[in-house]
Protein backbone atom coordinates (compact mmCIF):
# COMPACT_ATOMS: atom_id res chain seq x y z
CA UNK A 1 0.00 0.00 0.00
CA UNK A 2 1.36 3.47 -0.86
CA UNK A 3 2.46 5.37 2.23
CA UNK A 4 -0.23 7.87 3.25
CA UNK A 5 0.07 9.31 6.76
CA UNK A 6 -3.56 10.00 7.58
CA UNK A 7 -3.10 10.11 11.37
CA UNK A 8 -0.30 12.65 10.89
CA UNK A 9 -2.61 14.83 8.80
CA UNK A 10 -5.44 14.86 11.33
CA UNK A 11 -3.98 17.57 13.58
CA UNK A 12 -3.22 19.77 10.56
CA UNK A 13 -6.80 19.44 9.33
CA UNK A 14 -8.36 20.08 12.73
CA UNK A 15 -6.31 23.24 13.12
CA UNK A 16 -8.33 24.64 10.21
CA UNK A 17 -11.77 23.01 10.41
CA UNK A 18 -13.78 21.11 13.04
CA UNK A 19 -15.06 17.57 12.35
CA UNK A 20 -18.11 17.43 10.13
CA UNK A 21 -21.25 16.07 11.82
CA UNK A 22 -22.72 12.60 11.46
CA UNK A 23 -26.49 12.16 11.78
CA UNK A 24 -28.70 9.08 11.88
CA UNK A 25 -31.13 8.59 8.99
CA UNK A 26 -34.08 6.61 10.41
CA UNK A 27 -36.12 6.39 7.20
CA UNK A 28 -33.13 5.19 5.20
CA UNK A 29 -32.21 2.77 7.96
CA UNK A 30 -35.63 1.15 7.77
CA UNK A 31 -35.51 1.04 3.99
CA UNK A 32 -32.01 -0.43 3.80
CA UNK A 33 -32.39 -2.88 6.67
CA UNK A 34 -29.53 -1.68 8.82
CA UNK A 35 -28.51 1.53 10.62
CA UNK A 36 -27.64 4.31 8.18
CA UNK A 37 -25.72 7.43 9.17
CA UNK A 38 -24.91 10.47 7.01
CA UNK A 39 -21.48 12.11 7.13
CA UNK A 40 -22.23 15.75 6.30
CA UNK A 41 -19.12 17.01 4.54
CA UNK A 42 -21.48 19.40 2.75
CA UNK A 43 -21.70 21.40 6.00
CA UNK A 44 -17.97 22.14 6.22
CA UNK A 45 -17.17 25.82 5.89
CA UNK A 46 -16.27 25.62 2.19
CA UNK A 47 -19.18 23.29 1.48
CA UNK A 48 -17.13 20.21 0.55
CA UNK A 49 -14.53 17.70 1.73
CA UNK A 50 -11.80 19.23 -0.44
CA UNK A 51 -10.84 21.59 2.40
CA UNK A 52 -9.32 18.60 4.22
CA UNK A 53 -6.70 17.97 1.56
CA UNK A 54 -5.91 21.64 1.12
CA UNK A 55 -5.45 22.07 4.88
CA UNK A 56 -3.16 19.06 5.24
CA UNK A 57 -1.04 20.07 2.26
CA UNK A 58 -0.63 23.78 2.97
CA UNK A 59 -0.14 23.26 6.71
CA UNK A 60 2.74 20.89 5.93
CA UNK A 61 4.71 23.61 4.09
CA UNK A 62 7.68 25.23 5.77
CA UNK A 63 7.82 28.98 6.45
CA UNK A 64 9.69 29.80 3.23
CA UNK A 65 7.25 27.90 1.03
CA UNK A 66 4.31 29.57 2.76
CA UNK A 67 5.82 32.99 2.27
CA UNK A 68 6.28 32.37 -1.46
CA UNK A 69 2.72 31.15 -1.80
CA UNK A 70 0.71 28.38 -3.40
CA UNK A 71 -0.95 27.90 -6.76
CA UNK A 72 -3.52 25.47 -8.06
CA UNK A 73 -5.95 24.86 -10.88
CA UNK A 74 -9.62 24.20 -10.27
CA UNK A 75 -13.05 24.93 -11.60
CA UNK A 76 -14.79 24.13 -8.37
CA UNK A 77 -14.45 22.92 -4.80
CA UNK A 78 -10.69 22.40 -4.72
CA UNK A 79 -9.95 25.96 -5.77
CA UNK A 80 -12.29 27.33 -3.15
CA UNK A 81 -10.69 25.07 -0.52
CA UNK A 82 -7.16 26.19 -1.36
CA UNK A 83 -8.23 29.85 -1.30
CA UNK A 84 -9.96 29.40 2.07
CA UNK A 85 -7.07 27.59 3.77
CA UNK A 86 -4.49 29.98 2.36
CA UNK A 87 -6.47 32.94 3.66
CA UNK A 88 -6.76 31.37 7.12
CA UNK A 89 -3.00 30.75 7.24
CA UNK A 90 -1.91 34.04 5.65
CA UNK A 91 -0.47 32.34 2.58
CA UNK A 92 -0.66 34.03 -0.84
CA UNK A 93 -2.74 31.91 -3.22
CA UNK A 94 -3.39 31.89 -6.96
CA UNK A 95 -6.09 29.75 -8.54
CA UNK A 96 -6.14 29.23 -12.30
CA UNK A 97 -9.57 28.55 -13.76
CA UNK A 98 -10.68 27.82 -17.34
CA UNK A 99 -12.80 30.38 -19.17
CA UNK A 100 -15.99 28.36 -18.76
CA UNK A 101 -15.79 28.40 -14.95
CA UNK A 102 -19.06 28.80 -13.06
CA UNK A 103 -19.29 32.50 -12.05
CA UNK A 104 -20.60 31.50 -8.61
CA UNK A 105 -17.53 29.37 -7.94
CA UNK A 106 -15.21 32.02 -9.34
CA UNK A 107 -16.73 34.56 -6.96
CA UNK A 108 -16.25 32.16 -4.03
CA UNK A 109 -12.56 31.70 -4.87
CA UNK A 110 -12.03 35.46 -5.02
CA UNK A 111 -14.14 35.92 -1.92
CA UNK A 112 -11.53 34.02 0.07
CA UNK A 113 -8.82 36.45 -1.02
CA UNK A 114 -7.11 34.40 -3.71
CA UNK A 115 -5.97 35.74 -7.07
CA UNK A 116 -8.13 34.00 -9.67
CA UNK A 117 -6.60 33.82 -13.14
CA UNK A 118 -9.11 33.00 -15.86
CA UNK A 119 -7.13 31.39 -18.65
CA UNK A 120 -7.47 28.49 -21.06
CA UNK A 121 -10.32 27.01 -23.06
CA UNK A 122 -10.01 23.72 -21.16
CA UNK A 123 -9.11 22.54 -17.69
CA UNK A 124 -5.87 21.05 -19.05
CA UNK A 125 -4.83 24.41 -20.53
CA UNK A 126 -5.52 26.19 -17.26
CA UNK A 127 -3.60 23.55 -15.32
CA UNK A 128 -0.60 23.83 -17.64
CA UNK A 129 -0.50 27.58 -17.05
CA UNK A 130 -0.75 27.05 -13.28
CA UNK A 131 2.22 24.68 -13.37
CA UNK A 132 4.16 27.22 -15.43
CA UNK A 133 3.43 29.92 -12.84
CA UNK A 134 4.57 27.61 -10.06
CA UNK A 135 7.86 26.91 -11.83
CA UNK A 136 8.43 30.55 -12.75
CA UNK A 137 7.92 31.95 -9.24
CA UNK A 138 8.89 29.00 -7.06
CA UNK A 139 5.35 28.51 -5.78
CA UNK A 140 4.01 25.27 -4.36
CA UNK A 141 1.45 23.60 -6.61
CA UNK A 142 -1.40 22.06 -4.60
CA UNK A 143 -3.00 19.28 -6.69
CA UNK A 144 -6.63 18.27 -6.19
CA UNK A 145 -6.03 14.62 -5.28
CA UNK A 146 -2.86 12.81 -6.40
CA UNK A 147 -0.52 13.99 -3.62
CA UNK A 148 0.33 12.24 -0.31
CA UNK A 149 -0.62 15.17 1.93
CA UNK A 150 -3.82 15.89 0.01
CA UNK A 151 -4.89 12.24 0.12
CA UNK A 152 -4.00 12.00 3.82
CA UNK A 153 -6.05 15.09 4.58
CA UNK A 154 -9.08 13.82 2.70
CA UNK A 155 -8.74 10.48 4.46
CA UNK A 156 -9.21 12.10 7.86
CA UNK A 157 -12.96 11.89 7.24
CA UNK A 158 -12.69 8.15 8.00
CA UNK A 159 -10.93 8.76 11.31
CA UNK A 160 -13.80 11.02 12.33
CA UNK A 161 -16.30 8.36 11.31
CA UNK A 162 -14.56 5.81 13.55
CA UNK A 163 -14.97 8.23 16.46
CA UNK A 164 -18.58 9.07 15.62
CA UNK A 165 -19.84 5.59 14.64
CA UNK A 166 -17.41 3.12 16.32
CA UNK A 167 -19.29 0.03 15.09
CA UNK A 168 -19.38 1.18 11.45
CA UNK A 169 -19.38 -1.73 9.02
CA UNK A 170 -19.33 0.06 5.68
CA UNK A 171 -18.55 3.51 4.29
CA UNK A 172 -20.00 4.58 0.93
CA UNK A 173 -18.44 7.62 -0.71
CA UNK A 174 -18.17 9.24 -4.15
CA UNK A 175 -15.30 8.28 -6.45
CA UNK A 176 -13.60 10.71 -8.82
CA UNK A 177 -9.82 11.14 -8.68
CA UNK A 178 -9.70 8.77 -5.73
CA UNK A 179 -8.34 11.10 -3.06
CA UNK A 180 -11.34 10.80 -0.74
CA UNK A 181 -12.06 7.09 -1.16
CA UNK A 182 -8.40 6.09 -1.30
CA UNK A 183 -7.51 8.27 1.66
CA UNK A 184 -10.35 6.91 3.78
CA UNK A 185 -9.46 3.32 2.91
CA UNK A 186 -5.84 3.97 3.90
CA UNK A 187 -7.01 5.61 7.14
CA UNK A 188 -9.01 2.51 8.06
CA UNK A 189 -5.94 0.32 7.55
CA UNK A 190 -3.81 2.62 9.73
CA UNK A 191 -6.52 2.60 12.40
CA UNK A 192 -6.60 -1.19 12.54
CA UNK A 193 -10.06 -1.43 10.96
CA UNK A 194 -9.52 -3.27 7.66
CA UNK A 195 -12.87 -4.97 8.33
CA UNK A 196 -14.78 -1.82 7.38
CA UNK A 197 -16.03 -2.20 3.81
CA UNK A 198 -15.24 0.75 1.53
CA UNK A 199 -17.74 1.19 -1.31
CA UNK A 200 -16.85 3.66 -4.06
CA UNK A 201 -19.76 5.21 -5.94
CA UNK A 202 -19.13 6.47 -9.46
CA UNK A 203 -21.31 8.73 -11.58
CA UNK A 204 -21.65 7.00 -14.94
CA UNK A 205 -20.81 10.19 -16.83
CA UNK A 206 -17.73 10.81 -14.66
CA UNK A 207 -16.26 7.31 -14.61
CA UNK A 208 -12.62 7.73 -15.59
CA UNK A 209 -11.27 6.10 -12.41
CA UNK A 210 -13.75 3.24 -12.65
CA UNK A 211 -12.81 2.56 -16.27
CA UNK A 212 -9.13 2.81 -15.34
CA UNK A 213 -9.62 0.17 -12.64
CA UNK A 214 -11.32 -2.09 -15.19
CA UNK A 215 -8.49 -1.53 -17.69
CA UNK A 216 -5.74 -2.02 -15.12
CA UNK A 217 -4.11 1.34 -15.91
CA UNK A 218 -5.09 5.02 -16.10
CA UNK A 219 -7.18 5.83 -19.17
CA UNK A 220 -8.46 9.00 -20.77
CA UNK A 221 -12.07 9.60 -21.70
CA UNK A 222 -13.98 12.46 -23.32
CA UNK A 223 -15.79 14.71 -20.87
CA UNK A 224 -19.55 14.32 -20.59
CA UNK A 225 -22.21 16.67 -19.32
CA UNK A 226 -23.19 15.51 -15.84
CA UNK A 227 -24.93 16.65 -12.70
CA UNK A 228 -21.89 15.31 -10.85
CA UNK A 229 -19.62 17.98 -12.30
CA UNK A 230 -17.48 17.94 -9.15
CA UNK A 231 -16.49 14.34 -9.98
CA UNK A 232 -15.64 14.90 -13.64
CA UNK A 233 -12.15 15.06 -15.11
CA UNK A 234 -9.25 12.67 -15.58
CA UNK A 235 -6.99 10.96 -13.06
CA UNK A 236 -3.73 11.71 -14.92
CA UNK A 237 -1.78 9.30 -17.08
CA UNK A 238 1.12 9.62 -14.63
CA UNK A 239 -1.08 9.01 -11.56
CA UNK A 240 1.33 8.13 -8.76
CA UNK A 241 -0.89 7.39 -5.80
CA UNK A 242 -4.67 7.34 -5.91
CA UNK A 243 -5.03 4.76 -8.68
CA UNK A 244 -3.03 2.25 -6.63
CA UNK A 245 -4.95 3.04 -3.44
CA UNK A 246 -8.31 2.54 -5.11
CA UNK A 247 -7.15 -0.64 -6.84
CA UNK A 248 -5.72 -2.15 -3.67
CA UNK A 249 -8.09 -1.04 -0.92
CA UNK A 250 -11.63 -0.41 -2.23
CA UNK A 251 -13.89 -3.41 -1.63
CA UNK A 252 -16.64 -2.74 -4.14
CA UNK A 253 -17.66 -0.33 -6.88
CA UNK A 254 -21.14 0.96 -7.66
CA UNK A 255 -22.14 3.09 -10.66
CA UNK A 256 -25.16 5.43 -10.67
CA UNK A 257 -26.90 7.19 -13.54
CA UNK A 258 -27.95 10.82 -13.91
CA UNK A 259 -31.57 10.16 -13.00
CA UNK A 260 -30.52 8.46 -9.76
CA UNK A 261 -28.29 11.41 -8.86
CA UNK A 262 -31.14 13.85 -9.53
CA UNK A 263 -33.47 11.81 -7.33
CA UNK A 264 -30.88 11.78 -4.55
CA UNK A 265 -30.46 15.56 -4.72
CA UNK A 266 -34.23 16.01 -4.56
CA UNK A 267 -34.50 13.51 -1.68
CA UNK A 268 -31.77 15.36 0.18
CA UNK A 269 -33.62 18.65 -0.15
CA UNK A 270 -37.19 17.45 0.44
CA UNK A 271 -36.69 14.72 3.02
CA UNK A 272 -33.38 15.50 4.73
CA UNK A 273 -33.42 19.29 4.50
CA UNK A 274 -29.97 19.27 2.89
CA UNK A 275 -28.54 21.08 -0.12
CA UNK A 276 -26.41 18.64 -2.10
CA UNK A 277 -24.53 19.05 -5.35
CA UNK A 278 -24.66 16.18 -7.81
CA UNK A 279 -21.24 14.85 -6.92
CA UNK A 280 -22.04 15.09 -3.23
CA UNK A 281 -25.22 13.04 -3.66
CA UNK A 282 -23.86 10.03 -5.56
CA UNK A 283 -23.36 7.78 -2.52
CA UNK A 284 -26.88 8.64 -1.36
CA UNK A 285 -28.12 7.78 -4.86
CA UNK A 286 -26.56 4.33 -4.55
CA UNK A 287 -28.42 3.75 -1.28
CA UNK A 288 -31.76 4.97 -2.65
CA UNK A 289 -31.34 2.73 -5.71
CA UNK A 290 -30.81 -0.33 -3.52
CA UNK A 291 -27.21 -0.76 -4.66
CA UNK A 292 -25.76 -0.49 -1.13
CA UNK A 293 -27.87 -2.47 1.33
CA UNK A 294 -27.84 -5.25 3.94
CA UNK A 295 -27.20 -7.87 1.26
CA UNK A 296 -23.71 -6.46 0.76
CA UNK A 297 -20.39 -7.60 2.26
CA UNK A 298 -20.92 -5.72 5.54
CA UNK A 299 -24.28 -7.36 6.24
CA UNK A 300 -26.44 -5.46 8.71
CA UNK A 301 -23.55 -3.52 10.31
CA UNK A 302 -24.03 0.28 10.30
CA UNK A 303 -23.53 2.06 6.99
CA UNK A 304 -22.10 5.58 6.81
CA UNK A 305 -22.91 7.51 3.64
CA UNK A 306 -20.58 10.40 2.84
CA UNK A 307 -22.40 13.45 1.46
CA UNK A 308 -19.31 15.09 0.08
CA UNK A 309 -20.44 18.52 -1.10
CA UNK A 310 -23.23 21.07 -1.24
CA UNK A 311 -21.97 23.75 -3.61
CA UNK A 312 -24.70 23.71 -6.24
CA UNK A 313 -26.12 26.40 -8.48
CA UNK A 314 -29.55 27.27 -7.01
CA UNK A 315 -31.06 27.12 -10.49
CA UNK A 316 -29.79 23.57 -10.98
CA UNK A 317 -31.12 22.48 -7.60
CA UNK A 318 -34.50 24.08 -8.30
CA UNK A 319 -34.72 22.30 -11.65
CA UNK A 320 -33.89 18.98 -10.04
CA UNK A 321 -36.32 19.37 -7.15
CA UNK A 322 -39.22 20.60 -9.28
CA UNK A 323 -38.47 18.62 -12.40
CA UNK A 324 -39.09 21.81 -14.35
CA UNK A 325 -36.17 21.42 -16.75
CA UNK A 326 -33.46 18.92 -17.67
CA UNK A 327 -30.79 19.43 -14.98
CA UNK A 328 -27.36 20.31 -16.28
CA UNK A 329 -24.26 21.50 -14.49
CA UNK A 330 -21.66 22.04 -17.21
CA UNK A 331 -19.13 19.84 -18.94
CA UNK A 332 -15.88 20.73 -17.29
CA UNK A 333 -13.92 18.86 -14.63
CA UNK A 334 -14.86 19.66 -11.08
CA UNK A 335 -11.45 19.17 -9.46
Buried (B, 14 or more C-beta within 10 A) or exposed (E): EBEBBBBBBBEBBBEBBEBBBBBEBEEBBEEBEBBBBBBBBBBBBBBBBBBBBBBBBBBBBEEEBBEBBBBBBBBBBBBBBBBBBBBBBEBBBBBBBBEBBBEEBBEBBBEBBBBBBEBBEBBBBBBBBBBEBBEEEEBBBBBBBBBBBBBBBBBBBBBBBBEBBEEBBBBBBBBBBBBBBBBBBBBBBBBEBEEBBBBBBBBBBBBBBBBBBEEEEBBEBEBBBBBBBBBBBBBBEEBEBBBBBBBEBBBBBBBBBBEBBBBBBBBBBEEBEBBBBBBBBBBBBBBBBEBBBBEBEBEBBBBBBBBBBBBBBEBBBBBBBEEEEEBBBBBBBBB
